[in-house]
Amino acid sequence: MDIIFGRNRKEQLEPVRAKVTGKIPAWLQGTLLRNGPGMHTVGESRYNHWFDGLALLHSFTIRDGEIYYRSKYLRSDTYNANIEANRIVVSEFGTMAYPDPCKNIFSKAFTYLSHTIPDFTDNCLINIMKCGEDFYATSETNYIRKINPQTLETLEKVDYRKYVAVNLATSHPHYDEAGNVLNMGTSIVEKGKTKYVIFKIPATVPEGKKQEKSPWKHTEVFCSIPSRSLLSPSYYHSFGVTENYVIFLEQPFRLDILKMATAYIRRMSWASCLAFHREEKTYIHIIDQRTRQPVQTKFYTDAMVVFHHVNAYEEDGCIVFDVIAYEDNSLYQLFYLANLNQDFKENSRLTSVPTLRRFAVPLHADKNAEVGSNLIKVASTTATALKEEDGQVYCQPEFLYEGLELPRVNYAYNGKRYRYVFAAGVQWSPIPTKIIKYDILTKSSLKWREDDCWPAEPLFVPAPGAKDEDDGVILSAIVSTDPQKPPFLLILDAKSFTELARASVDVDMHMDLHGLFIADMDGDAKKQAASEEQRDRASNCHGAPPT
């Protein structure tokens, strides 16, 4: 496992041309931009957790049947401070950094006080966010970093707190058709209250205010939800949306603020302040986007840990939403670097298996329904919502599939009824070993796997003029533990899940987390390329499988 996780990766600052086998669809033009941890030791110091590593951006630029790869470390303030000191001097969630022992007592005292209310890292290693025409590397703190998607250069630092009062924010925002960004963050003890804040960042500066260049100043609070605990808010990594609603899970995986405030003095990491309370409930909050108010009915389910929402939609007076859920928080524990060793296979058996679960929530609960009756009447799921005496509704999921993580969908179907989930297959190991296409309608699946290959999150790119939900390709960056097999970008036909092409690169590529695809052709150009490709297929019976 050290081959994948423990070793620092080298940057590939200049684009290197990949060796392509197979045929890349002519319409596929653009850049796959990805983010993830790439450096885990600085000098003699070492991070404790894989998710703490310094952010390494990398990209595959696809143009006219050729692919070029490059990578570059995010030049965050954190990166610069660590490299200058030749050791870890900025704390991450699983690794607490301490001052130089040579510092005097006054300097040490100031450092301790500054960690009471921590100023978090800007090591934005989780995802890439698009905001208007700009792109940002993101994590789960209040800081994000603007980047150049072509050169991977690090640009200005943005602090969410200048525009909305949040100390933490998700790395999985949603986008509407106009490109506006909807995201969530946690405001910790702000004016005596701890709350979950849903906020909207406009894609462009509103009309009448064009003299202002940045849309950030027009960020607005969409809605706020009080935390059930002032000093112990829920941890969450993502949230769900439909056309009219937002779905937020307040799960009993909570951050103890008092412990966090004293963690530095106690020589503990902030991650140690997270605890899963399996005896408690998971509360399901539904927010109406039209009124910007929570639905008054109280919904809950059993204790679980969810990192990734898959999708959600409205059907016959209900909200149906799908998540990847765990029975506990052991997944996070597994990614401590001490566990990613020769005993990894044995350690990984301790975690609960991620399961695709479907929930259904009634929007208009029948007040005359009998206690204990199921309020869900839709035929598309066996999920139930049982009315209780106090008016609360207990939601029980339908279990769809076991062993999925890092789910993606065709984003044109985000918030709408959909059929396909594209995800990494993980089973009892949290490390992906295959790519899966799961059909929710037929409950069937297609898989891609290859010996010694470890795929990243599969990303769906729709074909121009696509009529079917799965008309397009899947892109996944693959690393290998076989020294004779270089890393490569895999391109699959999303319908058949057959390989169309792969682009191998002789570089030191890391396993990443999340990212996006930036198309660089307009619709007309894509259609022309697709038309030319169809003509090629018609004249060549040995061409690539149809998309």
LUMLUMGU-739081 format. One line per field, with one value per residue (C-alpha): x, y, z; residue in one letter; residue number from 1. Coordinates in Angstrom, 3 decimals, padded with zeros to 6 digits, m for minus. Example, Ala and Ser with C-alpha at 12.3 -4.5 7.8 and 13.67 -1.06 7.14 Angstrom:
<recs>
c1 012.300_013.670
c2 m004.500_m001.060
c3 007.800_007.140
aa A_S
i 1_2
</recs>
This chain:
<recs>
c1 000.000_002.962_003.297_m000.079_m000.330_002.874_005.346_005.649_004.824_006.904_005.351_005.117_005.305_005.598_002.894_003.867_002.167_000.400_000.632_m002.915_m004.234_m007.745_m009.774_m010.816_m014.256_m013.741_m016.218_m014.292_m012.350_m011.385_m009.535_m010.069_m008.947_m008.416_m007.283_m005.933_m003.132_000.352_002.936_002.888_006.394_008.144_011.740_011.774_008.118_005.224_001.460_m000.649_m003.525_m003.743_m006.369_m003.842_m001.337_m000.438_m002.725_m001.443_m003.431_m003.224_m004.897_m005.427_m005.955_m007.748_m007.578_m007.931_m007.233_m004.168_m003.837_m001.326_m000.722_000.688_000.684_001.586_001.393_m001.050_001.121_m001.046_000.150_000.334_002.562_004.856_005.232_005.993_008.512_010.267_010.583_011.389_008.891_005.153_004.316_000.622_m001.880_m004.206_m007.303_m005.500_m002.064_m001.346_001.790_003.794_006.214_009.945_011.317_013.874_011.144_010.973_008.208_006.264_006.144_004.986_002.254_000.948_000.877_m001.161_m003.685_m004.059_m005.115_m007.951_m010.126_m008.166_m007.465_m007.721_m005.385_m005.724_m004.380_m007.340_m006.930_m010.412_m012.182_m012.402_m015.258_m016.414_m017.680_m018.643_m015.662_m013.225_m012.025_m011.082_m009.340_m011.467_m011.381_m013.724_m012.365_m013.334_m010.503_m010.460_m007.759_m008.359_m006.328_m005.535_m007.047_m004.621_m001.299_m002.404_m000.921_m002.164_m003.835_m005.591_m006.874_m010.582_m011.963_m015.653_m015.939_m015.665_m018.956_m020.837_m020.318_m019.069_m016.027_m016.380_m017.877_m018.441_m016.375_m019.455_m021.509_m024.394_m024.902_m028.116_m028.614_m027.367_m024.147_m024.985_m023.324_m025.307_m023.231_m023.431_m021.230_m021.210_m021.192_m019.691_m020.998_m021.650_m023.452_m024.117_m025.553_m024.206_m026.016_m025.799_m025.859_m026.975_m025.607_m025.678_m022.827_m024.007_m022.248_m022.077_m022.358_m026.066_m027.410_m026.996_m023.808_m021.496_m018.905_m018.086_m015.895_m016.422_m019.698_m018.451_m019.717_m023.221_m023.120_m026.380_m027.528_m030.224_m031.352_m029.915_m030.747_m029.986_m027.681_m029.310_m026.241_m024.551_m021.121_m021.336_m022.429_m022.742_m019.993_m021.160_m019.329_m022.153_m025.875_m028.642_m030.928_m034.041_m035.629_m037.445_m035.793_m032.489_m031.790_m029.439_m028.578_m027.703_m025.953_m024.625_m021.026_m020.231_m017.426_m016.875_m016.092_m014.810_m012.385_m011.388_m010.605_m008.240_m006.852_m003.619_m002.836_m003.700_m001.450_m004.343_m005.475_m008.745_m009.836_m009.758_m012.601_m014.938_m017.079_m019.822_m022.816_m024.450_m027.238_m028.558_m030.699_m029.875_m032.179_m033.361_m033.860_m035.866_m035.634_m038.047_m035.999_m039.029_m039.819_m036.270_m037.767_m037.425_m040.366_m041.952_m042.400_m039.549_m037.984_m035.304_m033.609_m031.137_m027.572_m025.304_m022.375_m022.793_m019.999_m021.584_m025.084_m025.739_m028.877_m032.425_m035.714_m039.406_m042.068_m045.789_m045.588_m042.372_m038.662_m036.596_m032.893_m029.947_m026.807_m023.744_m024.012_m021.846_m022.810_m020.056_m017.101_m014.391_m013.665_m011.887_m009.805_m008.540_m006.838_m004.381_m001.026_m000.115_m002.952_m001.951_000.828_001.508_m001.442_m003.827_m005.934_m006.553_m007.194_m009.640_m011.904_m012.825_m014.764_m018.446_m019.294_m020.558_m024.114_m026.238_m029.429_m032.621_m034.812_m038.276_m039.721_m043.401_m043.737_m047.360_m047.869_m051.477_m052.509_m055.275_m052.973_m052.814_m049.781_m047.364_m048.702_m046.390_m046.741_m044.881_m047.147_m044.748_m044.164_m040.540_m039.090_m039.641_m038.346_m040.822_m041.730_m043.657_m045.799_m045.151_m047.350_m045.521_m045.904_m042.330_m041.701_m039.262_m037.677_m036.297_m034.271_m034.297_m030.866_m029.896_m026.262_m023.319_m019.726_m019.971_m018.167_m017.239_m020.569_m021.214_m024.251_m024.990_m025.254_m027.994_m030.124_m029.020_m032.102_m034.249_m035.438_m032.494_m031.396_m027.612_m024.937_m021.270_m019.004_m015.873_m016.262_m014.775_m016.401_m014.552_m011.536_m011.950_m009.527_m011.289_m010.513_m013.120_m015.479_m019.178_m022.245_m025.330_m028.778_m031.328_m034.252_m033.142_m030.928_m028.129_m024.540_m021.633_m018.019_m014.538_m011.484_m007.885_m005.249_m003.053_m005.118_m006.679_m009.220_m010.145_m013.660_m015.331_m016.572_m019.344_m019.058_m022.190_m021.961_m023.203_m026.889_m027.263_m030.786_m030.112_m028.915_m025.864_m024.934_m021.351_m018.057_m016.554_m013.154_m011.038_m007.383_m005.825_m002.727_m001.060_000.968_002.635_005.937_005.708_002.334_002.415_m000.574_m003.211_m006.438_m009.180_m011.993_m015.026_m018.178_m020.773_m023.467_m021.611_m018.789_m016.298_m012.924_m012.679_m009.151_m006.485_m003.751_m000.624_001.825_005.310_004.886_004.667_000.877_m000.998_m004.394_m006.754_m010.127_m012.454_m012.529_m014.411_m014.253_m013.940_m015.241_m013.480_m015.741_m019.083_m022.164_m021.958_m018.338_m019.141_m022.048_m019.852_m017.190_m019.811_m021.230_m017.786_m017.242_m020.519_m019.496_m016.152_m017.942_m020.238_m017.261_m015.206_m016.806_m013.774_m014.271_m014.760_m018.015_m020.837_m021.586
c2 000.000_002.333_002.315_004.028_006.063_006.688_007.924_011.563_012.155_014.151_017.021_016.885_020.591_020.385_018.576_015.051_013.324_010.088_006.873_006.258_002.822_002.405_005.279_008.414_009.713_012.715_014.792_014.341_017.604_019.235_018.785_016.309_018.216_016.244_016.860_014.733_014.334_013.856_014.624_013.033_013.743_017.107_016.863_014.458_015.057_012.952_013.414_010.958_010.628_010.145_012.930_015.361_015.208_018.312_018.891_017.749_018.892_016.956_017.105_015.207_017.512_015.757_017.338_015.897_012.333_013.230_013.442_015.440_015.043_017.446_017.815_020.502_020.923_023.559_026.456_027.141_029.139_025.784_024.258_027.303_027.424_023.710_023.711_026.809_025.256_021.800_020.265_020.262_023.546_023.924_021.598_019.392_017.612_014.411_015.911_018.625_020.674_022.187_025.122_024.804_023.727_026.515_029.178_031.211_030.773_033.859_032.632_029.218_030.753_032.797_029.676_027.803_030.639_030.907_027.243_027.714_028.964_027.469_029.208_026.223_025.171_026.275_022.915_022.425_018.779_017.328_018.685_021.324_023.835_025.954_029.425_031.483_031.260_030.520_027.282_026.655_023.882_023.092_021.179_021.351_024.475_028.111_028.545_027.754_028.542_029.844_027.969_028.194_025.010_025.035_025.607_024.420_027.624_028.632_032.039_033.985_032.659_033.085_033.049_032.104_034.012_037.323_036.566_034.131_033.193_029.594_027.924_024.729_024.082_021.064_020.218_018.971_021.998_021.812_023.889_025.076_025.514_029.116_027.990_029.419_027.513_026.137_024.979_024.302_025.168_025.086_028.278_027.471_029.437_032.516_035.035_032.244_029.850_026.919_026.349_024.790_027.451_026.926_029.660_030.613_032.098_033.688_032.665_036.290_039.744_040.715_043.194_046.783_046.015_045.191_047.659_045.036_042.300_039.538_037.665_036.658_039.899_038.839_035.545_035.160_032.984_030.742_029.170_028.219_025.215_025.316_022.545_020.193_020.739_024.094_022.582_019.365_019.936_017.127_016.343_016.114_015.859_016.502_017.148_016.459_018.580_018.118_020.715_022.257_020.945_020.547_017.380_017.601_014.725_015.735_012.519_011.455_011.739_014.893_017.341_018.241_021.965_022.060_019.224_020.924_024.177_022.339_019.771_021.680_021.954_018.284_017.387_015.748_016.171_017.816_014.479_013.006_015.389_013.574_010.840_008.570_008.105_004.913_005.136_008.375_009.150_010.613_013.558_014.260_017.966_018.963_022.614_024.083_026.094_028.225_029.404_028.905_027.311_023.801_021.443_021.295_017.509_015.855_012.951_010.622_007.305_005.081_006.111_006.000_007.818_009.275_010.927_011.013_011.769_010.224_011.930_012.893_013.633_014.270_011.675_011.632_013.872_012.314_013.036_010.016_010.324_007.952_007.937_005.785_004.890_003.158_001.585_003.516_005.881_003.224_004.261_007.417_005.416_003.101_005.915_006.719_006.001_003.660_001.400_001.552_m000.982_m004.646_m005.546_m003.409_m006.312_m007.483_m003.956_m003.195_m006.035_m003.989_m001.367_m001.525_m002.018_001.102_000.503_002.328_003.122_004.698_006.764_008.168_011.120_012.188_015.915_016.106_013.616_012.523_013.842_011.258_008.324_005.724_005.548_002.960_003.243_003.638_007.087_006.137_005.154_005.312_002.023_002.707_001.847_m000.393_002.334_003.169_006.189_005.211_007.691_007.831_008.977_012.270_013.159_012.312_010.049_007.134_006.459_003.039_002.675_000.252_m001.373_m001.264_m002.332_m003.176_m002.085_001.296_004.573_007.804_007.867_010.029_010.493_012.185_015.713_016.629_014.333_015.858_016.511_014.550_010.994_008.964_005.411_004.973_005.316_005.246_004.463_002.784_m000.769_m001.202_m004.152_m004.868_m002.805_000.991_001.100_000.924_m002.197_m001.814_000.628_m000.128_000.988_000.235_000.223_001.228_000.164_m003.405_m003.801_m005.025_m003.879_m003.749_m003.772_m002.905_m004.243_m005.160_m006.870_m004.563_m001.518_000.971_003.288_006.780_008.191_007.556_010.721_010.695_012.973_013.115_012.776_015.783_015.533_012.569_011.182_008.458_008.992_006.775_008.102_009.235_008.082_007.335_008.806_007.414_007.944_004.543_003.852_000.455_m001.505_m003.361_m001.551_m002.734_m001.032_002.784_004.805_005.671_007.496_004.986_005.870_003.571_003.551_004.417_002.258_m001.004_m000.386_m001.584_000.091_002.665_003.853_004.321_006.932_005.706_008.192_007.497_009.754_009.486_009.724_009.761_008.369_011.331_012.068_014.230_016.540_017.667_017.761_021.095_020.865_023.218_022.932_024.577_022.548_022.964_021.851_018.807_017.829_018.130_015.940_013.379_013.383_012.779_009.944_008.296_008.436_006.833_003.996_003.415_002.957_000.908_m002.154_m002.488_000.938_001.618_000.481_002.975_005.601
c3 000.000_000.456_m003.339_m003.556_m000.351_001.549_m001.054_m002.115_m005.778_m008.224_m010.139_m013.914_m014.607_m018.381_m020.391_m021.398_m024.300_m023.431_m025.416_m026.639_m027.519_m028.918_m030.329_m028.458_m029.566_m031.840_m029.847_m026.577_m026.317_m023.049_m019.763_m016.952_m013.848_m010.626_m007.055_m004.200_m001.637_m003.102_m000.389_003.063_004.352_004.611_005.741_008.680_009.575_008.364_008.233_010.213_007.779_004.010_003.785_005.326_002.441_000.468_m002.515_m005.900_m008.921_m012.161_m015.544_m018.761_m021.728_m024.587_m027.997_m031.502_m030.428_m028.360_m024.577_m022.548_m018.813_m016.246_m012.456_m009.961_m006.216_m005.045_m003.863_m000.837_002.147_003.918_001.213_001.151_004.944_005.188_002.343_003.689_007.169_005.703_008.113_008.783_010.513_009.599_011.257_009.222_010.453_011.413_012.154_014.710_014.024_016.858_017.030_016.703_020.116_019.777_019.950_023.143_025.720_024.563_020.984_022.155_024.341_021.401_019.237_021.832_022.102_018.326_018.164_020.683_017.835_014.938_011.669_009.373_006.590_002.961_001.771_m000.578_m001.585_m002.077_m005.164_m007.887_m007.889_m010.829_m009.984_m013.014_m015.354_m012.528_m010.946_m007.321_m005.405_m002.357_000.911_003.918_005.600_005.039_002.519_m001.202_m003.775_m007.272_m009.902_m013.589_m015.086_m018.028_m016.236_m012.750_m011.342_m007.877_m007.782_m005.033_m001.752_m000.976_002.565_002.700_005.988_004.133_002.407_004.651_008.327_008.017_009.562_007.517_004.072_001.851_m001.217_m003.062_m004.120_m006.579_m009.722_m011.324_m015.072_m014.890_m013.213_m009.789_m006.934_m003.985_m001.034_002.704_005.634_009.430_011.475_014.881_017.883_015.749_017.991_020.459_017.882_015.898_012.631_009.184_006.498_002.896_000.676_m002.987_m005.044_m008.305_m011.521_m012.651_m011.122_m011.036_m013.579_m012.482_m010.560_m013.455_m012.162_m009.548_m011.009_m008.461_m007.890_m004.433_m002.907_m003.917_m002.048_m000.151_002.721_001.311_004.581_007.968_010.151_013.896_015.066_017.540_019.726_020.276_020.929_018.937_015.320_012.805_010.333_006.710_003.415_000.933_000.635_m001.877_m004.059_m006.162_m008.425_m005.443_m002.283_m000.424_001.597_004.563_006.899_010.447_011.362_014.784_013.572_015.487_016.145_019.809_019.803_023.387_022.712_019.476_021.311_023.661_021.211_020.624_024.328_024.827_021.880_020.050_016.453_015.499_014.017_017.523_018.381_015.962_017.478_016.171_018.494_017.286_019.884_018.359_015.321_011.930_011.282_007.739_007.058_003.968_002.863_000.314_m002.193_m003.090_000.447_001.753_004.848_006.310_005.978_009.433_009.714_011.628_009.713_011.026_010.403_012.228_013.030_009.996_008.406_004.930_002.989_m000.460_m001.607_m005.027_m006.318_m005.355_m007.095_m006.495_m007.263_m006.433_m003.392_m002.083_m002.161_m003.115_m002.311_m002.619_m000.474_000.176_003.864_006.474_009.782_011.583_011.097_010.716_007.114_008.278_010.746_008.019_006.140_008.898_007.263_010.110_008.943_005.278_005.752_005.115_007.385_005.372_004.086_007.625_008.924_006.147_007.236_010.277_008.346_007.489_003.831_002.003_000.844_m001.701_000.184_m001.126_001.206_000.562_002.467_002.198_001.552_002.668_005.456_005.933_009.346_009.514_008.816_011.550_013.797_012.400_008.859_005.869_004.300_001.103_m001.771_m004.732_m006.532_m007.466_m004.038_m001.043_001.300_004.066_006.196_009.327_011.220_014.972_017.842_018.326_014.645_013.719_010.738_010.914_007.501_006.621_003.413_000.554_000.258_m003.414_m003.734_m001.518_m002.146_m003.900_m003.239_m005.037_m006.920_m009.973_m012.216_m015.502_m014.067_m016.551_m014.347_m011.044_m008.926_m011.378_m011.724_m012.997_m013.668_m013.556_m010.884_m011.912_m008.968_m007.679_m006.417_m002.950_m001.116_002.160_001.143_001.028_m001.909_m005.301_m007.328_m010.065_m011.762_m011.615_m013.556_m011.487_m013.088_m010.445_m012.624_m013.384_m010.270_m012.560_m012.933_m015.350_m014.153_m015.365_m013.559_m014.313_m012.198_m010.083_m011.120_m008.714_m010.361_m009.236_m009.083_m012.487_m014.162_m016.773_m019.827_m022.026_m025.789_m027.784_m028.577_m026.200_m025.963_m023.396_m019.839_m020.381_m023.822_m023.275_m021.800_m018.407_m017.508_m014.669_m013.758_m012.985_m010.916_m010.757_m008.238_m011.113_m011.839_m015.454_m015.974_m016.125_m014.914_m017.487_m018.213_m018.963_m021.381_m021.274_m023.356_m020.695_m022.310_m022.809_m020.312_m022.902_m023.199_m025.977_m025.260_m022.640_m022.438_m020.608_m019.136_m017.776_m014.725_m010.954_m010.748_m007.437_m006.500_m006.436_m004.851_m006.944_m009.943_m013.026_m016.815_m018.614_m022.179_m024.596_m027.624_m028.215_m029.038_m032.826_m032.941_m030.826_m033.062_m036.151_m034.529_m033.537_m037.061_m038.524_m036.062_m037.061_m040.721_m039.803_m038.050_m040.971_m043.283_m040.836_m039.279_m036.972_m035.396_m031.698_m030.054_m030.558_m027.903
aa M_D_I_I_F_G_R_N_R_K_E_Q_L_E_P_V_R_A_K_V_T_G_K_I_P_A_W_L_Q_G_T_L_L_R_N_G_P_G_M_H_T_V_G_E_S_R_Y_N_H_W_F_D_G_L_A_L_L_H_S_F_T_I_R_D_G_E_I_Y_Y_R_S_K_Y_L_R_S_D_T_Y_N_A_N_I_E_A_N_R_I_V_V_S_E_F_G_T_M_A_Y_P_D_P_C_K_N_I_F_S_K_A_F_T_Y_L_S_H_T_I_P_D_F_T_D_N_C_L_I_N_I_M_K_C_G_E_D_F_Y_A_T_S_E_T_N_Y_I_R_K_I_N_P_Q_T_L_E_T_L_E_K_V_D_Y_R_K_Y_V_A_V_N_L_A_T_S_H_P_H_Y_D_E_A_G_N_V_L_N_M_G_T_S_I_V_E_K_G_K_T_K_Y_V_I_F_K_I_P_A_T_V_P_E_G_K_K_Q_E_K_S_P_W_K_H_T_E_V_F_C_S_I_P_S_R_S_L_L_S_P_S_Y_Y_H_S_F_G_V_T_E_N_Y_V_I_F_L_E_Q_P_F_R_L_D_I_L_K_M_A_T_A_Y_I_R_R_M_S_W_A_S_C_L_A_F_H_R_E_E_K_T_Y_I_H_I_I_D_Q_R_T_R_Q_P_V_Q_T_K_F_Y_T_D_A_M_V_V_F_H_H_V_N_A_Y_E_E_D_G_C_I_V_F_D_V_I_A_Y_E_D_N_S_L_Y_Q_L_F_Y_L_A_N_L_N_Q_D_F_K_E_N_S_R_L_T_S_V_P_T_L_R_R_F_A_V_P_L_H_A_D_K_N_A_E_V_G_S_N_L_I_K_V_A_S_T_T_A_T_A_L_K_E_E_D_G_Q_V_Y_C_Q_P_E_F_L_Y_E_G_L_E_L_P_R_V_N_Y_A_Y_N_G_K_R_Y_R_Y_V_F_A_A_G_V_Q_W_S_P_I_P_T_K_I_I_K_Y_D_I_L_T_K_S_S_L_K_W_R_E_D_D_C_W_P_A_E_P_L_F_V_P_A_P_G_A_K_D_E_D_D_G_V_I_L_S_A_I_V_S_T_D_P_Q_K_P_P_F_L_L_I_L_D_A_K_S_F_T_E_L_A_R_A_S_V_D_V_D_M_H_M_D_L_H_G_L_F_I_A_D_M_D_G_D_A_K_K_Q_A_A_S_E_E_Q_R_D_R_A_S_N_C_H_G_A_P_P_T
i 1_2_3_4_5_6_7_8_9_10_11_12_13_14_15_16_17_18_19_20_21_22_23_24_25_26_27_28_29_30_31_32_33_34_35_36_37_38_39_40_41_42_43_44_45_46_47_48_49_50_51_52_53_54_55_56_57_58_59_60_61_62_63_64_65_66_67_68_69_70_71_72_73_74_75_76_77_78_79_80_81_82_83_84_85_86_87_88_89_90_91_92_93_94_95_96_97_98_99_100_101_102_103_104_105_106_107_108_109_110_111_112_113_114_115_116_117_118_119_120_121_122_123_124_125_126_127_128_129_130_131_132_133_134_135_136_137_138_139_140_141_142_143_144_145_146_147_148_149_150_151_152_153_154_155_156_157_158_159_160_161_162_163_164_165_166_167_168_169_170_171_172_173_174_175_176_177_178_179_180_181_182_183_184_185_186_187_188_189_190_191_192_193_194_195_196_197_198_199_200_201_202_203_204_205_206_207_208_209_210_211_212_213_214_215_216_217_218_219_220_221_222_223_224_225_226_227_228_229_230_231_232_233_234_235_236_237_238_239_240_241_242_243_244_245_246_247_248_249_250_251_252_253_254_255_256_257_258_259_260_261_262_263_264_265_266_267_268_269_270_271_272_273_274_275_276_277_278_279_280_281_282_283_284_285_286_287_288_289_290_291_292_293_294_295_296_297_298_299_300_301_302_303_304_305_306_307_308_309_310_311_312_313_314_315_316_317_318_319_320_321_322_323_324_325_326_327_328_329_330_331_332_333_334_335_336_337_338_339_340_341_342_343_344_345_346_347_348_349_350_351_352_353_354_355_356_357_358_359_360_361_362_363_364_365_366_367_368_369_370_371_372_373_374_375_376_377_378_379_380_381_382_383_384_385_386_387_388_389_390_391_392_393_394_395_396_397_398_399_400_401_402_403_404_405_406_407_408_409_410_411_412_413_414_415_416_417_418_419_420_421_422_423_424_425_426_427_428_429_430_431_432_433_434_435_436_437_438_439_440_441_442_443_444_445_446_447_448_449_450_451_452_453_454_455_456_457_458_459_460_461_462_463_464_465_466_467_468_469_470_471_472_473_474_475_476_477_478_479_480_481_482_483_484_485_486_487_488_489_490_491_492_493_494_495_496_497_498_499_500_501_502_503_504_505_506_507_508_509_510_511_512_513_514_515_516_517_518_519_520_521_522_523_524_525_526_527_528_529_530_531_532_533_534_535_536_537_538_539_540_541_542_543_544_545_546_547
</recs>
